[in-house]
Amino acid sequence: MSNKELGFDTRAIHSGGDKKEAHGALNPPIYQTSTFVFDSVAEAEDTFSFRSDGYVYTRGRNPTLTVFEERMAALEEGVAAVSFASGMAAITSVLLSFLRQGDEVVAHRTLYGSSYNVLANILPDYGISTHFVDLTEPARLAAAINDKTRVVYFETPSNPDLSLVDITAIAQIAHAAGAKVVVDNTIATPYFQRPLALGADVVVHSATKYISGHGDVVAGVAVSNDPDYTHRLRFGYMAEFGGVLAPFNAWLLVRGLKTLGLRMRQHEANARQVAAYLARHPAVTQVLYPGLPDFPQHDLADRQMSGYGAIVSFEVRGGERAAKAVIDRVRLVTLAVSLGDAETLIEHPVTMTHRGFPREDLARYGLSPGLIRLSIGLENAEDIIADLEQALAGM
């Protein structure tokens, strides 16, 4: 059977690597080495000129990283992937691979805080500007795009408001204008959504999150259907900027991928129960979760995704002060940034992960001072709900 004929869970366990080259080891070895040796100058020359697939130096390629990259490409239904030392290394390297001085980006208004900071505050220093647009309405992209636009960048679902962007519609508009579409698929994961199949040019992940699943790795990855582009991204940007993933971290990610489907099914099952509970609570004024029937883009979620994910954001009566009080009262749920871990995590975006957004203009970016973000973990759903119940008591 070809790789594409295999189910997701099977690909997550078996894709990538060659067990014969690994001396028959069931799990891929950790090639904990900085450099690789050659038998002759001719062999070295063939490798340096890419006439062979040999390895030179881990900053460019490493067999353990290759297994992870091939597995991610298989899961995202792409041709090739490049791993990075962090999600932000992946995002910035991909952006800079397409952008030059004088170019412009159109980005969705709601993004992870560090992604926003790069686009709003760092790239302008290099003559690259960004227009932040509500891409939930594709017509707004059509109005914002111009002959200087080189990249359309967004997360879907977005962090932390879970707004969705129609990948197919946006890709059609962007490609007609000659722009590339880069999608951050961290929250959905390839288990629930495959942007390349919907028209995206590059998919990026903070592999720190669900790809790892255990909160013990910082990593990133980019996947594309263009092997020439991924080659250029690897050797022209990842290797030269130096954002290389460590072999041990790549090994941990390969291990995490084996249970990705299993974990995402349980994450989502728990999130559905938590979202339904919060939607019924009298102290809760709004619940943002694509799986709720009254979520504004529930129909798009059904068309574009095979599941709704495990991030639930909500607001309580009393605004920011009340939100902070609820967060301070949880006991089982853990106050921490990040998402995708086995533990349920809670945070206050505007003072934590998204504090870089201008306070006086939060509504423009789809943010609220009273918003609480939950990353629903793998505990028993009844225990998560019981903790939220006692935290919300008396609100």
N, C-alpha and C positions, 0 to 999 in steps of 0.2 A: 504493500500500500504506500502511496505517496504521502508526504507529510501533510498536505492539505486535506487528504481524505480522513486523517485521524481526528478524533475528538480533542477538545481543548485540554482536558485533564491529561490525556495521553501525550499530547505534544509538550505540555508543561513538565512532564517527567522524562521523556525520551529524546526530545529534539536537541540537536547540537552535540558536537564532539564526536570522537571516534574511539570506541572502547578498545579496539586493537592497538591504536597508538598509545592508549593509556595502560597498556599491558594487561588489559582485561579487567581493570578496576571498575567495580559497579558505580562508584562515585568518582567524578573527575579529580585528578590530583591537583594539589595546590602547587603551581610552579612558582615557588618563592625565590625568584631570581631576577636580578636587574638586567643581566646580559646573557646572550646565547653565543655558543662557539661555532666555528666553521671548520670544515676539513681542508679547505683550500681557498685561495684568493678568488678563484673562479666561482666557487659556490657563494662566497660573500658577495661578489659582484652581481650574480644572478638575483640574490635576495634584495640587495639595495636597489636594483633597477626594476624590481617587481616582476621579473621573469619567473620567479618561483614564489611559493607561499611561505617561505621560511621565516624564522623569527630573528630579530636583531637585538632589540632592546625593549624592555617592558613599557617604556613610555610610548611606544608605537603599537606593539601587539604583544600578547602573551597567551599561551594556550588556555589558561583558565578563563581569561577574559573572553576568548573566542567562544567557549562553550556558552557563557552567559549571553553574549551578543547574538549568537545563532539561535538560541532559544527565544530570546525576546523578539527577534525578527520573525520567527515562526508563529509566535502568539499574536503579534500585531499584523500578521499577514503581509509582511514587508519582505524585501529582498536582502537587506543588510542593516546592521545596527552598529553604533559606536557607543562604547561605555565611557563614563566620565566619573570624576571624583565626587561630584555632587549634582543634584538637580539643577542648581544655578549654573554650574559649569557647562552642563548640557544646553541650557536655554541661551546663555550668553554666547557660547560658541556657535550655535546654530544661527542666531540673529546676526552675528558679525560675519558669518560666512556668506550672507546675502546682502549685507548693507555696506554702503560707502558714504563718504561725506556728501551731504546734499540730498541723500535719500530720506524717505519718510516711511513710517509704520502706521498702520491703523490697528489699534488694539481694543479689545472689549474693555468696557469701563471698569469691570470688577475683576481683579487679579490678586494673586498672592502678593503680599507686601513687598518682597524682594524683587519680584518681577516688575512690579509697578515702579519701584525705585530705579531700576536699571533703565527702563524706558523713559521715565519722566525726568530723572535727574542726572544720570550718568551719560547716556548716549548723546544728549544735546551738547555735551562738552566736545564731542567728536563730529559735530555738525549733522547729527541725525535726529530728526524730530518725530514725535509720536502724537497722533490724534486719538484720544480716548472717546470711543463711541459705544452706544448701547447696541451691540450686535445681536441682541435678541430680535431685533427688527432688521432683516437683511437690507431693506430699502435705505437704511441709514448708512450702510457701507457704500452703496451705490452713490450716495450724495457726498461721502467723504473722500472716496478714492480719487486719485489723480495720476498724472503721468510720472510723478516722483515716488509713488507708493511702490515699494518693493516687497513688503511683507505684511500679511494680515495675521495677527497673533491673538490667540484666545485660549482660555480654559473652558472646557464644558464637561460636566458641570463646573461652575465657577466657585472659587473659594473666596468668601464664605457664604454667599447668598444662594448658591446652588442654581443660579440662572443658567439656562441652556442656550447654546448657539447652534443653529441649523447648519451643520457642516457642509452638506451638499449644496444648499443655497448660497452660502458664503463662498465656497470654492468656485462655483460657477461665475460669480461676480468678480472675484479676485483674479481668476485665470483669464477672463476676458480682458482685464486691464493689464495683464502681464505680471501680476504679483504672485508670490508664493504664499501658501497657507501653512502655518505652523500651529499645531494643536497640542496643548498640554493635556494629556490623558491620565494624569495622576489619580484623580478621584474615581473615575469610572473603571480604570484598568482595562487591559485588553479582554478581560473576561466579560465585561458588560458593554464594551464599545470598541470599534476598530475604525478609527478615523481615516486611515489610508484607503480603505474600501469605499469610503464616502466622499473621497476627493481631496483629502489633505495631502500635502507634499512631504511633510515631516511631522512625526509624532515625537514628543518629548515626555519624559517622566522624571519626577523625583522618585528614584527607585528606593530611596530611604523609606518610603511609605508602604503601600500594600505589596509591592514587588518583594521587598524584604519581609515585611509582616511581623517583625519581632523587635523593632526599635533598637537594633544593635549595629546598624550599618548606615553610613552616609554615602549616597551614590546617585548617579543619574545615567540616563541612556537616551539616545536619539535613534529613530528607526525611519527608513525611507525605502521607496521602491526603485530608487536610482542608484545603482552600484557605483557609478562614476562620482556622484555627489558624496556618497558616504566615504569613498576613498579620499576625496578632497577634504572632507570634514575631519577625518581621522588624522591625516598627515599634514594638512595645512593649518589646522586649528587646534584640535585636541592635543596632538603631540607637541606642537610649537608653543601653545599657551601653557602646556604642562598640566592640564587637569586630568591626569591619568588615574584610573581606578586601581587600587591595590589588589593583587591576586587573591589574598585571603578574603577581602570583601566581595570579590566576584564569586568566590566559592560559597560564601554565605548566601548570596543572592540566588545562585543556582539551587541551593538547598531550599530557600524560601519559595521559589517558583513551583516546586513540586506540589505544594499544598495551596497554591493560589486559588484555584477554582473552589476547592473545599472551603477555604477561609472566606472567600467572597460570598458564597452561598449563606454561610452562617452570619457573617457581618450584616448582610442585607435582611435576613430573616429577623434578626434582633432589631435592626433599624426600623423596619416596618412596624414592629410592636411599640417601640419607643415613640415613633412619630404619631401613631394613632393615640397613644396615651396622652401625649402632650396636647394634641389637637382637642381633646375632651376636657382638659384641665381649665377650671375657671380663672386661674391666675395667668394663663398663657394667652397672649393677644394675637400671636402669629406663629405658625410653624412653616418652615421652608424645607420641603422634602419632595423630590420629584415623584415619589410613589403615592403621594396623597391625591385623591381624585380632584380636589379643588386647587391643587398646585397650578399656577397659570399656564405652565408649559407641559402639563402631564401628557397630552397627546403627542408632543414632540418626543418626549422621553420614550413613549411606546414605539414610535417609528424608528428612532435612532439608536436606542439602547436595548439590550436584552435583559436589563435589570436596573434598579434605581440607586444602587450604591449604599454607603453606610454613613454618610455625613448628614446630620440633622441640625439645622439652625433654628433658633426660636427666640421670641421676645416675651417678656413678662410685663405685667402692669407695674408702672413705676419707673420705667426707663433704665438709664445707666446705673443709677444707684441700686435699684432693685436687682438688676442683673448681676452686679458684683456681689450682692448679698447672697443670692442663690448659689453662685459659684463658690463662695467661701464656706457654704454649709454642706457641700457634698462630702461624703466619707469614703465610699467605695470608688466612685468616679474620681479620676486623677486630674488635677489642674496642671496642664502642661501644653506646650506647643506641639506641633507635628500631628500626624494622623496615620491611620492604617495599622496601628499596633494591636496586639491581642487585648490590651487593656483599653477600656473606655476612657477617652480623654475629653476634657472640657476646657474651654478658653474663652477669653473676652477679646475678640479680634481687634477692636479699635485701640486698645491699650497694649496689645501683644503683637500678634503676627502682622497686623495691618496698621500699626501706629504711625507709619510713614505717610499715610494719606492725609491731606490737609483737613484739620478738624472742622474748619469753617465751611467746608464744601463736601461733606461726607455723602449727602444725598445724591450728588452728581455721580458718584462712583458706586451707587447702589449699596451703601453701607449705613448702619445705624448705630449710635452709641449704646443702645440697649440690646444689641444682638449678642446672643450666646451661641457658640459653635460646639457641637458634640461630634466626636469621632467614635462611633459605636463599636465596641470591641466584641470579644468572643465569650464574655461571661454569660451566665444564664440571664436571659432578658428580664425575668422576674426580679432578679437582684438589682439590675440597673434601674428598673422602674421604681423599685422600693426606695432606692437611694434618692432618686429625683423627687419622689413623693415627699420624703421627709425634708428635703431641701426647699421644696415649694410650699410646705405647710405654713399656713398663716399669712401667705402673701396677700 
